[in-house]
Amino acid sequence: MSSKKIIYTGSFRFPDKDAASQRVLGIAKALREAGFDTIFCGWEKSPRSEDLETDGLYRFSDFEYHSQAELDLVSNNSFQRLFRFLFRGSKTIRWIKNYVNTNEINFVLVYNSNTYFIYKLFLLSKKMKFKLVCDCTEWYDGNHLPGGKYGIVNLDNNIRIKIIYPLIRNVIVISSFLQNYLQKKGCHTIIVPPLIDMDDSKWKTVNNNIRPSLYKIIKIIYAGDPGKKDLLKSVFSALEFMNTGLIKFEFHVLGIDLVPFKKYFFPGSKGIPSYVHCIGRVSQHEVPKYYHQCHFSVLFRENKRYAHAGFPTKLVESLSSGVPVITNCTSDIPNYIIHGENGFLLKDTTDLVLIKCFHQILSLTENEAQTMRENAKKSSVENFDIHVYSHQLKYYLLNLR
């Protein structure tokens, strides 16, 4: 039997420009293990020159991709920006239509896109006889979006979740929260968390037997752009208390540049505390290296819908790097983090709770810390490696309604 062919498209910048690209790449690798061929049709501005091959096609990790330049278009005109958002994907629709006219495609997977694009794909799927599957990883908080709660972007966000996905019915979801909601709407769903390929070279560059000593300074890392989603202010308050008189903890921030970081977390001050190291943005391939230089990572989100609907890629990256995670109970995190074994699962994010956790870390022996690192790595391999979901995804796609 010939392999089934997939086009994976939507609001991601392939191959490595955002967390979304890692999401779709992980799923495509799992599907490749199951015998599916995937072509990417991402919305990045342009392909990378180093991915150009002799046949004139661009490939990354043996996946052919075609950049559609739907994102990152600069405009000072607010009406033009709104128009581009609402009708984003028009170019991609034309490309897919032309491609399917001359090539056999069995499935199109669409990642977190605007309502217009997904609906046009739905109509195209009926006409051209391919199966359409949505990949849903977020249910945004309106206050986090341009225009706020009553803006057009949030309206589009809610129409997509409440109307378009139930219309299409086939949805890959990232959390049980989304699955529970969409199943009640009659959707055929499968939960797939962020996936990683442990055979990828970026995970092989670190040696988990070589770590900075726990008896010097304990290094904690946050990787990502906190924006309005992640809570860090209580972490700084607790660290300020713990470092009074003598620095016991360093805090390394990866993924946000110094100026916006200082403006958001330390406004009005001349600088940032000496124990805080703002590293700035780095490539996706370098992320494990920075994790490996630290003992623990932190990840805190509010007890709100957006936090329960999504699932943090950075938690998976941390565990895959052998770094235990200090976190709170949102989304499906309690399914993966066992308090004291591969991280610390906190009931809330108050200063007192964090200070108590930091004291507990100070009391760890080197052997106990090493065991936590080993448990972190093991839990990642058991729960997030592409091979774990390969068969499940195959069964799901071959049994679509």
C-alpha positions as CSV (number, residue, x, y, z in Angstrom):
1,M,0.0,0.0,0.0
2,S,1.4,3.4,-1.0
3,S,2.0,5.9,1.8
4,K,-0.7,8.5,2.7
5,K,0.2,12.1,1.8
6,I,-0.4,15.1,4.0
7,I,-0.1,18.9,3.6
8,Y,0.5,20.6,6.9
9,T,-0.3,24.3,6.8
10,G,-1.3,27.2,9.0
11,S,0.0,29.9,11.3
12,F,3.6,28.7,11.9
13,R,7.0,29.7,10.7
14,F,8.7,26.6,9.4
15,P,11.2,25.1,10.2
16,D,12.4,26.8,13.4
17,K,11.2,30.3,13.8
18,D,8.6,29.8,16.6
19,A,7.3,27.2,19.0
20,A,4.4,26.4,16.6
21,S,7.0,25.1,14.1
22,Q,8.3,22.7,16.6
23,R,4.7,21.5,17.3
24,V,4.0,20.7,13.7
25,L,7.4,19.2,13.1
26,G,7.0,16.8,16.0
27,I,3.6,15.6,14.7
28,A,4.9,15.2,11.2
29,K,7.9,13.1,12.5
30,A,5.5,10.9,14.5
31,L,3.4,10.4,11.3
32,R,6.4,9.7,9.2
33,E,7.2,6.8,11.6
34,A,3.7,5.5,10.8
35,G,4.3,5.7,7.1
36,F,2.8,9.1,6.2
37,D,4.5,11.6,3.9
38,T,4.1,15.3,5.0
39,I,4.7,18.5,3.0
40,F,4.8,21.7,4.9
41,C,3.1,24.8,3.7
42,G,4.0,27.3,6.5
43,W,3.4,31.0,6.7
44,E,7.0,32.1,7.2
45,K,8.3,34.9,5.1
46,S,10.8,32.8,3.1
47,P,12.6,29.5,3.1
48,R,16.1,29.2,4.4
49,S,18.9,29.2,1.8
50,E,20.7,26.3,3.4
51,D,17.6,24.1,2.8
52,L,17.7,24.4,-1.0
53,E,18.5,21.1,-2.6
54,T,19.7,20.2,-6.1
55,D,16.1,19.5,-7.4
56,G,15.1,23.1,-6.6
57,L,13.0,22.2,-3.6
58,Y,13.5,23.3,0.0
59,R,13.7,20.5,2.6
60,F,14.3,20.4,6.3
61,S,14.8,17.2,8.2
62,D,13.8,15.4,4.9
63,F,10.4,17.3,4.8
64,E,9.7,19.3,1.7
65,Y,8.3,22.8,2.5
66,H,6.9,25.8,0.6
67,S,6.9,29.1,2.3
68,Q,3.7,31.2,1.8
69,A,4.8,34.6,3.4
70,E,1.4,35.1,5.0
71,L,2.8,36.3,8.4
72,D,5.1,39.2,9.3
73,L,3.9,41.6,6.6
74,V,4.7,45.1,7.7
75,S,2.0,47.8,7.4
76,N,1.4,51.2,9.2
77,N,-2.2,51.2,8.0
78,S,-4.5,49.8,10.7
79,F,-7.2,49.0,8.1
80,Q,-4.8,47.1,6.0
81,R,-3.5,45.1,9.0
82,L,-7.1,44.1,9.9
83,F,-7.9,43.1,6.3
84,R,-4.7,41.0,6.1
85,F,-5.6,39.3,9.4
86,L,-9.2,38.5,8.4
87,F,-8.3,37.2,4.9
88,R,-4.9,35.7,5.7
89,G,-4.3,32.5,3.9
90,S,-5.6,33.4,0.5
91,K,-2.3,32.8,-1.2
92,T,-2.0,29.4,0.6
93,I,-5.4,28.4,-0.6
94,R,-4.4,29.0,-4.2
95,W,-1.2,27.1,-3.7
96,I,-2.9,24.1,-2.2
97,K,-5.6,24.1,-4.9
98,N,-3.0,24.0,-7.6
99,Y,-0.9,21.4,-5.8
100,V,-3.9,19.0,-5.2
101,N,-4.9,19.4,-8.9
102,T,-1.7,17.7,-9.9
103,N,-0.8,15.5,-6.8
104,E,-2.7,13.0,-4.7
105,I,-3.2,14.4,-1.2
106,N,-5.1,12.4,1.4
107,F,-5.1,14.8,4.3
108,V,-4.6,18.5,5.0
109,L,-3.7,19.4,8.6
110,V,-4.3,23.1,9.6
111,Y,-2.7,24.6,12.6
112,N,-4.3,27.5,14.7
113,S,-5.4,29.8,11.8
114,N,-8.0,32.4,11.2
115,T,-11.6,31.5,10.6
116,Y,-11.6,32.6,6.9
117,F,-8.6,30.3,6.0
118,I,-10.0,27.2,7.8
119,Y,-13.4,27.6,6.3
120,K,-12.0,28.0,2.8
121,L,-10.0,24.8,3.4
122,F,-13.2,23.1,4.5
123,L,-14.9,24.1,1.3
124,L,-11.9,23.0,-0.7
125,S,-11.8,19.6,1.1
126,K,-15.4,18.9,0.0
127,K,-14.6,19.8,-3.6
128,M,-11.2,18.1,-3.9
129,K,-11.9,15.0,-1.7
130,F,-9.2,15.3,1.0
131,K,-9.8,14.9,4.7
132,L,-9.4,18.2,6.7
133,V,-8.0,18.0,10.3
134,C,-7.5,21.0,12.6
135,D,-4.6,21.2,15.0
136,C,-5.8,23.2,18.0
137,T,-3.3,24.2,20.7
138,E,-4.8,27.4,22.2
139,W,-8.0,29.1,23.3
140,Y,-6.6,32.6,23.8
141,D,-7.7,35.1,26.5
142,G,-9.2,38.1,24.8
143,N,-7.1,40.5,26.9
144,H,-4.0,38.9,25.4
145,L,-5.0,39.7,21.8
146,P,-4.8,42.9,19.8
147,G,-8.0,44.9,20.3
148,G,-8.7,43.2,23.6
149,K,-11.8,41.2,24.7
150,Y,-14.2,43.0,22.3
151,G,-11.8,43.2,19.3
152,I,-12.1,41.5,15.9
153,V,-9.2,39.1,16.7
154,N,-10.9,37.7,19.8
155,L,-14.2,37.4,17.9
156,D,-12.4,35.4,15.2
157,N,-10.7,33.3,17.9
158,N,-14.1,32.4,19.5
159,I,-15.8,31.7,16.2
160,R,-13.0,29.3,15.3
161,I,-13.3,27.3,18.5
162,K,-17.1,27.4,19.0
163,I,-18.3,27.1,15.4
164,I,-15.6,26.2,12.8
165,Y,-14.0,23.3,14.7
166,P,-17.4,21.6,15.4
167,L,-18.3,22.1,11.7
168,I,-15.2,20.3,10.6
169,R,-15.3,17.8,13.5
170,N,-11.8,16.3,13.2
171,V,-9.5,18.1,15.7
172,I,-6.1,17.2,17.1
173,V,-6.0,19.0,20.5
174,I,-3.1,19.7,22.9
175,S,-5.0,19.3,26.2
176,S,-7.9,17.5,27.9
177,F,-9.6,20.8,28.5
178,L,-10.0,21.3,24.7
179,Q,-10.9,17.7,24.2
180,N,-13.7,17.8,26.8
181,Y,-15.1,21.0,25.2
182,L,-14.9,19.9,21.6
183,Q,-16.2,16.4,22.3
184,K,-19.3,17.9,23.7
185,K,-19.7,19.7,20.4
186,G,-19.5,16.4,18.5
187,C,-15.9,16.5,17.5
188,H,-13.7,13.5,16.8
189,T,-10.5,14.4,18.8
190,I,-7.1,13.0,19.9
191,I,-4.9,14.6,22.5
192,V,-1.3,15.2,21.3
193,P,0.9,17.2,23.6
194,P,4.1,18.9,22.3
195,L,6.3,16.2,20.9
196,I,10.1,16.0,20.7
197,D,12.4,13.7,18.7
198,M,15.0,12.5,21.2
199,D,17.2,11.5,18.2
200,D,17.4,15.1,17.1
201,S,21.0,16.4,17.3
202,K,20.1,19.3,19.6
203,W,19.2,16.8,22.4
204,K,22.4,14.9,21.8
205,T,24.7,17.8,22.4
206,V,24.2,17.8,26.2
207,N,25.7,15.3,28.6
208,N,23.4,14.8,31.6
209,N,26.3,13.6,33.7
210,I,28.0,17.0,33.6
211,R,26.2,19.7,35.6
212,P,27.1,22.7,37.6
213,S,27.5,21.8,41.3
214,L,24.4,22.3,43.4
215,Y,26.6,23.4,46.3
216,K,27.7,26.6,44.6
217,I,24.9,28.7,43.2
218,I,21.6,27.1,42.1
219,K,20.7,28.2,38.6
220,I,17.1,28.5,37.6
221,I,16.0,29.2,34.0
222,Y,12.9,30.6,32.3
223,A,12.8,30.1,28.5
224,G,10.3,32.0,26.5
225,D,8.7,35.4,26.1
226,P,6.4,35.8,29.2
227,G,4.2,38.5,27.6
228,K,0.9,38.4,29.5
229,K,0.7,34.6,29.8
230,D,3.5,33.6,32.3
231,L,3.8,34.7,35.9
232,L,7.3,35.7,36.9
233,K,7.0,38.7,39.3
234,S,6.4,36.4,42.3
235,V,9.5,34.5,41.4
236,F,11.6,37.7,41.5
237,S,10.1,38.5,44.9
238,A,10.9,35.1,46.3
239,L,14.5,35.2,44.9
240,E,15.0,38.6,46.4
241,F,14.2,37.2,49.8
242,M,16.3,34.1,49.3
243,N,19.4,36.1,48.1
244,T,19.4,38.6,51.0
245,G,23.0,38.9,52.1
246,L,24.4,36.1,50.0
247,I,23.4,35.0,46.5
248,K,22.2,31.4,46.6
249,F,20.2,31.5,43.3
250,E,20.7,32.8,39.9
251,F,17.9,33.4,37.5
252,H,18.5,33.0,33.8
253,V,15.9,34.4,31.4
254,L,16.0,33.1,27.8
255,G,13.9,34.4,24.9
256,I,13.3,38.0,25.7
257,D,15.7,40.9,25.1
258,L,17.0,43.0,28.0
259,V,15.1,46.3,27.2
260,P,11.6,44.9,27.1
261,F,12.4,42.6,30.0
262,K,13.6,45.4,32.2
263,K,10.7,47.6,31.2
264,Y,8.1,45.0,32.2
265,F,9.6,43.5,35.4
266,F,11.9,46.3,36.7
267,P,10.4,49.6,35.5
268,G,12.0,52.7,37.0
269,S,15.1,51.0,38.3
270,K,18.5,51.7,36.9
271,G,19.2,48.0,36.1
272,I,18.2,44.5,36.9
273,P,19.4,42.5,40.0
274,S,22.8,41.0,39.9
275,Y,21.4,37.5,40.2
276,V,19.3,37.9,37.1
277,H,20.9,37.1,33.7
278,C,18.9,38.1,30.7
279,I,20.3,36.1,27.8
280,G,18.0,37.4,25.1
281,R,16.8,35.5,22.0
282,V,18.6,32.4,20.8
283,S,17.8,29.9,18.0
284,Q,15.6,26.9,18.8
285,H,18.6,24.6,18.2
286,E,20.5,26.3,21.1
287,V,17.7,26.1,23.7
288,P,18.8,22.7,25.2
289,K,22.3,24.0,25.7
290,Y,21.1,26.8,28.0
291,Y,18.7,24.5,29.9
292,H,21.6,22.1,30.5
293,Q,23.6,24.9,32.3
294,C,20.9,25.2,34.9
295,H,19.4,23.1,37.7
296,F,15.7,23.9,37.5
297,S,13.2,25.7,35.3
298,V,10.2,27.7,36.3
299,L,6.8,27.9,34.6
300,F,3.7,29.6,36.2
301,R,0.4,30.5,34.6
302,E,-2.8,31.9,35.9
303,N,-5.8,29.6,36.8
304,K,-7.6,30.8,33.7
305,R,-9.1,29.2,30.5
306,Y,-6.1,30.0,28.3
307,A,-3.7,28.2,30.6
308,H,-5.9,25.1,30.9
309,A,-6.6,25.0,27.1
310,G,-2.9,25.2,26.1
311,F,0.1,23.2,27.1
312,P,3.5,24.7,27.5
313,T,6.2,23.6,25.0
314,K,8.8,24.9,27.4
315,L,7.9,22.3,30.0
316,V,8.6,19.5,27.5
317,E,11.9,21.2,26.5
318,S,13.0,21.4,30.1
319,L,12.2,17.8,30.9
320,S,13.9,16.7,27.6
321,S,17.0,18.5,28.7
322,G,17.0,16.7,32.1
323,V,15.9,19.8,34.0
324,P,13.2,19.4,36.6
325,V,10.4,22.0,36.4
326,I,9.0,24.2,39.2
327,T,5.4,24.8,38.1
328,N,1.7,25.1,39.2
329,C,-1.4,23.1,38.4
330,T,-2.7,24.2,35.0
331,S,-3.7,22.3,31.9
332,D,-2.5,18.7,32.0
333,I,0.7,19.4,33.8
334,P,-0.3,17.3,36.9
335,N,-0.4,14.3,34.6
336,Y,3.3,14.7,34.0
337,I,5.0,16.4,36.9
338,I,5.3,14.4,40.1
339,H,6.2,16.6,43.1
340,G,9.7,15.9,44.3
341,E,10.5,13.4,41.6
342,N,10.8,15.2,38.3
343,G,9.9,18.7,39.5
344,F,7.9,20.6,42.1
345,L,4.1,21.0,41.6
346,L,3.0,24.0,43.7
347,K,-0.6,24.7,44.8
348,D,-0.2,28.4,44.0
349,T,2.4,31.0,43.2
350,T,2.5,33.2,46.3
351,D,5.9,34.4,47.6
352,L,5.6,32.1,50.7
353,V,5.0,29.0,48.7
354,L,7.9,29.8,46.4
355,I,10.2,30.6,49.3
356,K,9.3,27.2,50.9
357,C,10.1,25.5,47.6
358,F,13.4,27.2,47.2
359,H,14.3,26.2,50.8
360,Q,13.4,22.6,49.9
361,I,15.8,22.8,46.9
362,L,18.6,24.1,49.1
363,S,18.2,21.0,51.3
364,L,18.6,18.6,48.4
365,T,21.8,16.4,48.3
366,E,23.7,16.1,45.1
367,N,22.4,12.6,44.6
368,E,18.8,13.6,45.1
369,A,19.2,16.4,42.6
370,Q,20.8,14.0,40.1
371,T,17.9,11.6,40.6
372,M,15.4,14.4,39.8
373,R,17.3,15.2,36.6
374,E,17.3,11.5,35.5
375,N,13.5,11.3,36.3
376,A,12.9,14.5,34.3
377,K,14.6,13.0,31.2
378,K,12.9,9.7,31.6
379,S,9.4,11.3,31.9
380,S,10.0,13.2,28.7
381,V,11.0,10.0,26.8
382,E,8.0,8.1,28.1
383,N,5.4,10.9,27.5
384,F,6.6,13.3,24.7
385,D,8.8,11.4,22.3
386,I,7.5,11.1,18.7
387,H,7.5,7.3,18.9
388,V,4.9,7.3,21.7
389,Y,2.3,8.9,19.5
390,S,3.1,7.4,16.1
391,H,0.6,4.6,16.2
392,Q,-2.1,6.7,17.9
393,L,-1.9,9.3,15.2
394,K,-2.0,6.7,12.5
395,Y,-5.1,5.1,13.9
396,Y,-6.8,8.5,14.3
397,L,-6.2,9.6,10.7
398,L,-7.2,6.3,9.2
399,N,-10.5,6.3,11.2
400,L,-11.7,9.9,10.6
401,R,-15.4,10.4,10.4
